[in-house]
Amino acid sequence: MLRSANHARRAGRPRGAVLRQAPHPGLAVQLVTDLDGRRRYVSTPADGKTHDAEALRASGILDHLPPDDLLDDKGYVGLDMLTPTKNRPP
């Protein structure tokens, strides 16, 4: 969907800014590598709007690898994996 520049200005965006929506949804794939970067597992694609943690649960990776053996980003907090903290304590 393409919106007009007038709509962009009404939404607080600078003149000339145009909003675009992809004509089709993206896909999310879960990929596991070893520490040398070699692929060890690639999941089947999930709908792109699926949250990272839900896509990981649905992929079946956790059936084969314990979560405490996995390193990941903040999208996987709460799965007992080694992830960065979301907020630093004061």
Secondary structure, DSSP 8 states (H G I E B T S, - for coil): -B--HHHHHHTT--TT---B--SS--EE--EEE-TT--EEEE---EETTS-HHHHHHHHTHHHHS-GGG-B--GGGTTSSSB---SS---
